[in-house]
Amino acid sequence: IEKIFLKASFLETGFSKIGQQEPLLKSYKRKYRYLVSGHYKIIYSVASEKVFIHTIFDTRQNPKKLKTRK
């Protein structure tokens, strides 16, 4: 949990676009990005200079489940 918080802290220090765009969520209007911490993806978006973390996804799961969680 601490590693996830540490990785997510990059988002509040002005590096909100550090993550790549999430390919499984490209079909949505909102641009979802992600950071990886161990086996977890931190899925987030940026709007009006605010960062919204939508989910922490365990990458050992079926990737199709990510589309239903957004």
N, CA, C and O atoms as a Tinker XYZ file with bonds, in Angstrom:
   280  protein
     1  N      0.839000   -1.195000    0.000000    73     2
     2  CA     0.000000    0.000000    0.000000    64     1     3
     3  C      0.878000    1.250000    0.000000    63     2     4     5
     4  O      0.582000    2.216000   -0.704000    81     3
     5  N      1.945000    1.237000    0.778000    73     3     6
     6  CA     2.835000    2.395000    0.821000    64     5     7
     7  C      3.454000    2.683000   -0.542000    63     6     8     9
     8  O      3.596000    3.846000   -0.921000    81     7
     9  N      3.825000    1.634000   -1.286000    73     7    10
    10  CA     4.417000    1.823000   -2.615000    64     9    11
    11  C      3.417000    2.455000   -3.579000    63    10    12    13
    12  O      3.785000    3.275000   -4.419000    81    11
    13  N      2.157000    2.067000   -3.451000    73    11    14
    14  CA     1.117000    2.653000   -4.307000    64    13    15
    15  C      0.944000    4.134000   -3.981000    63    14    16    17
    16  O      0.861000    4.960000   -4.890000    81    15
    17  N      0.888000    4.476000   -2.702000    73    15    18
    18  CA     0.771000    5.882000   -2.302000    64    17    19
    19  C      1.976000    6.687000   -2.758000    63    18    20    21
    20  O      1.830000    7.825000   -3.205000    81    19
    21  N      3.150000    6.116000   -2.652000    73    19    22
    22  CA     4.363000    6.815000   -3.078000    64    21    23
    23  C      4.317000    7.097000   -4.576000    63    22    24    25
    24  O      4.626000    8.207000   -5.009000    81    23
    25  N      3.938000    6.108000   -5.357000    73    23    26
    26  CA     3.848000    6.285000   -6.806000    64    25    27
    27  C      2.784000    7.323000   -7.155000    63    26    28    29
    28  O      3.002000    8.169000   -8.022000    81    27
    29  N      1.633000    7.261000   -6.481000    73    27    30
    30  CA     0.553000    8.215000   -6.746000    64    29    31
    31  C      0.937000    9.634000   -6.352000    63    30    32    33
    32  O      0.386000   10.592000   -6.895000    81    31
    33  N      1.856000    9.785000   -5.433000    73    31    34
    34  CA     2.269000   11.127000   -5.002000    64    33    35
    35  C      2.952000   11.899000   -6.131000    63    34    36    37
    36  O      3.002000   13.128000   -6.086000    81    35
    37  N      3.476000   11.206000   -7.136000    73    35    38
    38  CA     4.037000   11.896000   -8.305000    64    37    39
    39  C      2.973000   12.743000   -8.988000    63    38    40    41
    40  O      3.284000   13.782000   -9.571000    81    39
    41  N      1.732000   12.310000   -8.920000    73    39    42
    42  CA     0.644000   13.011000   -9.599000    64    41    43
    43  C      0.359000   14.365000   -8.976000    63    42    44    45
    44  O     -0.057000   15.289000   -9.675000    81    43
    45  N      0.574000   14.499000   -7.681000    73    43    46
    46  CA     0.280000   15.771000   -7.015000    64    45    47
    47  C      1.452000   16.737000   -7.060000    63    46    48    49
    48  O      1.327000   17.882000   -6.625000    81    47
    49  N      2.586000   16.292000   -7.579000    73    47    50
    50  CA     3.756000   17.160000   -7.627000    64    49    51
    51  C      3.996000   17.722000   -9.025000    63    50    52    53
    52  O      5.124000   18.075000   -9.369000    81    51
    53  N      2.942000   17.804000   -9.830000    73    51    54
    54  CA     3.047000   18.424000  -11.144000    64    53    55
    55  C      3.384000   17.471000  -12.279000    63    54    56    57
    56  O      3.613000   17.912000  -13.405000    81    55
    57  N      3.420000   16.183000  -12.006000    73    55    58
    58  CA     3.715000   15.213000  -13.047000    64    57    59
    59  C      2.466000   14.431000  -13.435000    63    58    60    61
    60  O      2.519000   13.213000  -13.602000    81    59
    61  N      1.358000   15.119000  -13.575000    73    59    62
    62  CA     0.085000   14.442000  -13.814000    64    61    63
    63  C      0.014000   13.724000  -15.160000    63    62    64    65
    64  O     -0.817000   12.834000  -15.344000    81    63
    65  N      0.869000   14.098000  -16.088000    73    63    66
    66  CA     0.836000   13.441000  -17.403000    64    65    67
    67  C      1.999000   12.472000  -17.568000    63    66    68    69
    68  O      2.370000   12.119000  -18.688000    81    67
    69  N      2.570000   12.047000  -16.451000    73    67    70
    70  CA     3.689000   11.122000  -16.483000    64    69    71
    71  C      3.267000    9.739000  -16.968000    63    70    72    73
    72  O      4.062000    9.031000  -17.585000    81    71
    73  N      2.039000    9.354000  -16.698000    73    71    74
    74  CA     1.559000    8.023000  -17.066000    64    73    75
    75  C      1.155000    7.929000  -18.523000    63    74    76    77
    76  O      0.806000    8.925000  -19.156000    81    75
    77  N      1.208000    6.725000  -19.035000    73    75    78
    78  CA     0.765000    6.473000  -20.402000    64    77    79
    79  C     -0.751000    6.377000  -20.452000    63    78    80    81
    80  O     -1.403000    6.134000  -19.437000    81    79
    81  N     -1.304000    6.571000  -21.644000    73    79    82
    82  CA    -2.740000    6.417000  -21.797000    64    81    83
    83  C     -3.085000    4.939000  -21.702000    63    82    84    85
    84  O     -2.405000    4.098000  -22.289000    81    83
    85  N     -4.132000    4.626000  -20.968000    73    83    86
    86  CA    -4.556000    3.235000  -20.775000    64    85    87
    87  C     -5.182000    2.712000  -22.064000    63    86    88    89
    88  O     -6.253000    3.181000  -22.452000    81    87
    89  N     -4.539000    1.747000  -22.742000    73    87    90
    90  CA    -5.059000    1.258000  -24.025000    64    89    91
    91  C     -6.427000    0.587000  -23.937000    63    90    92    93
    92  O     -7.195000    0.648000  -24.897000    81    91
    93  N     -6.745000   -0.037000  -22.837000    73    91    94
    94  CA    -8.045000   -0.706000  -22.709000    64    93    95
    95  C     -9.196000    0.280000  -22.557000    63    94    96    97
    96  O    -10.357000   -0.096000  -22.719000    81    95
    97  N     -8.888000    1.537000  -22.247000    73    95    98
    98  CA    -9.938000    2.536000  -22.028000    64    97    99
    99  C     -9.897000    3.663000  -23.063000    63    98   100   101
   100  O    -10.487000    4.720000  -22.842000    81    99
   101  N     -9.215000    3.454000  -24.180000    73    99   102
   102  CA    -9.090000    4.494000  -25.208000    64   101   103
   103  C    -10.412000    4.848000  -25.877000    63   102   104   105
   104  O    -10.550000    5.944000  -26.420000    81   103
   105  N    -11.370000    3.956000  -25.848000    73   103   106
   106  CA   -12.643000    4.216000  -26.526000    64   105   107
   107  C    -13.537000    5.189000  -25.755000    63   106   108   109
   108  O    -14.542000    5.659000  -26.288000    81   107
   109  N    -13.184000    5.490000  -24.523000    73   107   110
   110  CA   -13.984000    6.413000  -23.719000    64   109   111
   111  C    -13.595000    7.860000  -24.006000    63   110   112   113
   112  O    -12.461000    8.142000  -24.393000    81   111
   113  N    -14.537000    8.763000  -23.817000    73   111   114
   114  CA   -14.294000   10.187000  -24.069000    64   113   115
   115  C    -13.186000   10.730000  -23.155000    63   114   116   117
   116  O    -12.303000   11.460000  -23.605000    81   115
   117  N    -13.244000   10.373000  -21.899000    73   115   118
   118  CA   -12.237000   10.815000  -20.934000    64   117   119
   119  C    -10.926000   10.078000  -21.220000    63   118   120   121
   120  O    -10.938000    8.891000  -21.546000    81   119
   121  N     -9.808000   10.774000  -21.098000    73   119   122
   122  CA    -8.506000   10.136000  -21.315000    64   121   123
   123  C     -7.999000    9.583000  -19.992000    63   122   124   125
   124  O     -7.667000   10.328000  -19.070000    81   123
   125  N     -7.951000    8.287000  -19.927000    73   123   126
   126  CA    -7.454000    7.614000  -18.733000    64   125   127
   127  C     -5.973000    7.314000  -18.903000    63   126   128   129
   128  O     -5.533000    6.856000  -19.957000    81   127
   129  N     -5.218000    7.577000  -17.855000    73   127   130
   130  CA    -3.794000    7.289000  -17.832000    64   129   131
   131  C     -3.533000    6.302000  -16.703000    63   130   132   133
   132  O     -4.411000    6.026000  -15.886000    81   131
   133  N     -2.308000    5.771000  -16.670000    73   131   134
   134  CA    -1.989000    4.848000  -15.595000    64   133   135
   135  C     -0.527000    4.931000  -15.193000    63   134   136   137
   136  O      0.343000    5.290000  -15.987000    81   135
   137  N     -0.289000    4.591000  -13.948000    73   135   138
   138  CA     1.047000    4.375000  -13.402000    64   137   139
   139  C      1.072000    2.959000  -12.864000    63   138   140   141
   140  O      0.049000    2.441000  -12.415000    81   139
   141  N      2.232000    2.332000  -12.908000    73   139   142
   142  CA     2.364000    0.966000  -12.419000    64   141   143
   143  C      3.153000    0.965000  -11.122000    63   142   144   145
   144  O      4.190000    1.619000  -11.003000    81   143
   145  N      2.640000    0.218000  -10.152000    73   143   146
   146  CA     3.331000    0.011000   -8.882000    64   145   147
   147  C      3.199000   -1.469000   -8.540000    63   146   148   149
   148  O      2.145000   -1.919000   -8.092000    81   147
   149  N      4.270000   -2.217000   -8.752000    73   147   150
   150  CA     4.217000   -3.664000   -8.524000    64   149   151
   151  C      3.240000   -4.310000   -9.475000    63   150   152   153
   152  O      3.361000   -4.149000  -10.690000    81   151
   153  N      2.268000   -5.044000   -8.943000    73   151   154
   154  CA     1.244000   -5.709000   -9.758000    64   153   155
   155  C      0.001000   -4.838000   -9.934000    63   154   156   157
   156  O     -1.042000   -5.339000  -10.355000    81   155
   157  N      0.091000   -3.560000   -9.624000    73   155   158
   158  CA    -1.088000   -2.701000   -9.634000    64   157   159
   159  C     -0.945000   -1.553000  -10.614000    63   158   160   161
   160  O      0.135000   -0.985000  -10.782000    81   159
   161  N     -2.063000   -1.220000  -11.261000    73   159   162
   162  CA    -2.144000   -0.039000  -12.111000    64   161   163
   163  C     -2.984000    0.995000  -11.367000    63   162   164   165
   164  O     -4.068000    0.691000  -10.871000    81   163
   165  N     -2.476000    2.199000  -11.299000    73   163   166
   166  CA    -3.217000    3.320000  -10.740000    64   165   167
   167  C     -3.852000    4.014000  -11.946000    63   166   168   169
   168  O     -3.160000    4.672000  -12.723000    81   167
   169  N     -5.149000    3.869000  -12.098000    73   167   170
   170  CA    -5.866000    4.432000  -13.244000    64   169   171
   171  C     -6.397000    5.801000  -12.835000    63   170   172   173
   172  O     -7.116000    5.931000  -11.844000    81   171
   173  N     -6.030000    6.828000  -13.619000    73   171   174
   174  CA    -6.424000    8.192000  -13.262000    64   173   175
   175  C     -6.713000    9.012000  -14.510000    63   174   176   177
   176  O     -6.403000    8.600000  -15.627000    81   175
   177  N     -7.306000   10.171000  -14.303000    73   175   178
   178  CA    -7.528000   11.131000  -15.377000    64   177   179
   179  C     -7.203000   12.518000  -14.840000    63   178   180   181
   180  O     -7.126000   12.737000  -13.631000    81   179
   181  N     -7.015000   13.440000  -15.763000    73   179   182
   182  CA    -6.698000   14.821000  -15.404000    64   181   183
   183  C     -7.751000   15.716000  -16.037000    63   182   184   185
   184  O     -8.032000   15.605000  -17.230000    81   183
   185  N     -8.334000   16.604000  -15.236000    73   183   186
   186  CA    -9.327000   17.561000  -15.733000    64   185   187
   187  C     -9.183000   18.854000  -14.950000    63   186   188   189
   188  O     -9.167000   18.845000  -13.719000    81   187
   189  N     -9.080000   19.949000  -15.656000    73   187   190
   190  CA    -8.949000   21.266000  -15.022000    64   189   191
   191  C     -7.814000   21.281000  -13.995000    63   190   192   193
   192  O     -7.960000   21.813000  -12.894000    81   191
   193  N     -6.699000   20.695000  -14.372000    73   191   194
   194  CA    -5.506000   20.640000  -13.530000    64   193   195
   195  C     -5.709000   19.866000  -12.222000    63   194   196   197
   196  O     -4.904000   19.977000  -11.297000    81   195
   197  N     -6.782000   19.088000  -12.153000    73   195   198
   198  CA    -7.026000   18.216000  -11.003000    64   197   199
   199  C     -6.843000   16.775000  -11.454000    63   198   200   201
   200  O     -7.174000   16.412000  -12.583000    81   199
   201  N     -6.316000   15.970000  -10.557000    73   199   202
   202  CA    -6.098000   14.551000  -10.848000    64   201   203
   203  C     -7.159000   13.740000  -10.108000    63   202   204   205
   204  O     -7.380000   13.925000   -8.912000    81   203
   205  N     -7.805000   12.844000  -10.839000    73   203   206
   206  CA    -8.823000   11.977000  -10.269000    64   205   207
   207  C     -8.359000   10.532000  -10.402000    63   206   208   209
   208  O     -8.202000   10.028000  -11.514000    81   207
   209  N     -8.141000    9.871000   -9.285000    73   207   210
   210  CA    -7.785000    8.459000   -9.312000    64   209   211
   211  C     -9.087000    7.669000   -9.328000    63   210   212   213
   212  O     -9.907000    7.783000   -8.417000    81   211
   213  N     -9.266000    6.870000  -10.370000    73   211   214
   214  CA   -10.523000    6.145000  -10.552000    64   213   215
   215  C    -10.492000    4.756000   -9.936000    63   214   216   217
   216  O    -11.488000    4.298000   -9.376000    81   215
   217  N     -9.363000    4.093000  -10.037000    73   215   218
   218  CA    -9.270000    2.758000   -9.465000    64   217   219
   219  C     -7.812000    2.328000   -9.345000    63   218   220   221
   220  O     -6.932000    2.847000  -10.032000    81   219
   221  N     -7.587000    1.387000   -8.475000    73   219   222
   222  CA    -6.312000    0.696000   -8.367000    64   221   223
   223  C     -6.614000   -0.720000   -8.848000    63   222   224   225
   224  O     -7.376000   -1.446000   -8.210000    81   223
   225  N     -6.019000   -1.110000   -9.966000    73   223   226
   226  CA    -6.358000   -2.374000  -10.611000    64   225   227
   227  C     -5.220000   -3.368000  -10.475000    63   226   228   229
   228  O     -4.080000   -3.069000  -10.832000    81   227
   229  N     -5.525000   -4.542000   -9.964000    73   227   230
   230  CA    -4.556000   -5.625000   -9.840000    64   229   231
   231  C     -4.377000   -6.246000  -11.227000    63   230   232   233
   232  O     -5.312000   -6.833000  -11.771000    81   231
   233  N     -3.185000   -6.116000  -11.793000    73   231   234
   234  CA    -2.945000   -6.572000  -13.163000    64   233   235
   235  C     -2.926000   -8.087000  -13.308000    63   234   236   237
   236  O     -2.831000   -8.594000  -14.425000    81   235
   237  N     -3.014000   -8.811000  -12.216000    73   235   238
   238  CA    -3.080000  -10.272000  -12.292000    64   237   239
   239  C     -4.508000  -10.741000  -12.590000    63   238   240   241
   240  O     -4.745000  -11.936000  -12.771000    81   239
   241  N     -5.456000   -9.802000  -12.641000    73   239   242
   242  CA    -6.837000  -10.126000  -12.984000    64   241   243
   243  C     -7.004000  -10.123000  -14.494000    63   242   244   245
   244  O     -6.109000   -9.710000  -15.232000    81   243
   245  N     -8.156000  -10.589000  -14.941000    73   243   246
   246  CA    -8.499000  -10.538000  -16.350000    64   245   247
   247  C     -8.612000   -9.064000  -16.763000    63   246   248   249
   248  O     -9.376000   -8.323000  -16.145000    81   247
   249  N     -7.876000   -8.617000  -17.785000    73   247   250
   250  CA    -7.922000   -7.207000  -18.187000    64   249   251
   251  C     -9.309000   -6.704000  -18.581000    63   250   252   253
   252  O     -9.582000   -5.507000  -18.488000    81   251
   253  N    -10.178000   -7.600000  -19.015000    73   251   254
   254  CA   -11.544000   -7.199000  -19.399000    64   253   255
   255  C    -12.299000   -6.619000  -18.202000    63   254   256   257
   256  O    -13.221000   -5.822000  -18.380000    81   255
   257  N    -11.920000   -7.010000  -16.996000    73   255   258
   258  CA   -12.583000   -6.483000  -15.800000    64   257   259
   259  C    -12.335000   -4.993000  -15.615000    63   258   260   261
   260  O    -13.134000   -4.301000  -14.985000    81   259
   261  N    -11.224000   -4.495000  -16.165000    73   259   262
   262  CA   -10.916000   -3.072000  -16.039000    64   261   263
   263  C    -11.961000   -2.219000  -16.718000    63   262   264   265
   264  O    -12.317000   -1.159000  -16.204000    81   263
   265  N    -12.456000   -2.650000  -17.848000    73   263   266
   266  CA   -13.473000   -1.877000  -18.590000    64   265   267
   267  C    -14.755000   -1.729000  -17.789000    63   266   268   269
   268  O    -15.458000   -0.728000  -17.928000    81   267
   269  N    -15.068000   -2.708000  -16.956000    73   267   270
   270  CA   -16.300000   -2.643000  -16.175000    64   269   271
   271  C    -16.129000   -1.841000  -14.899000    63   270   272   273
   272  O    -17.122000   -1.501000  -14.255000    81   271
   273  N    -14.888000   -1.527000  -14.511000    73   271   274
   274  CA   -14.633000   -0.835000  -13.253000    64   273   275
   275  C    -14.473000    0.663000  -13.412000    63   274   276   277
   276  O    -14.624000    1.389000  -12.429000    81   275
   277  N    -14.182000    1.149000  -14.570000    73   275   278
   278  CA   -13.831000    2.548000  -14.775000    64   277   279
   279  C    -14.801000    3.428000  -14.071000    63   278   280
   280  O    -14.676000    4.651000  -14.123000    81   279
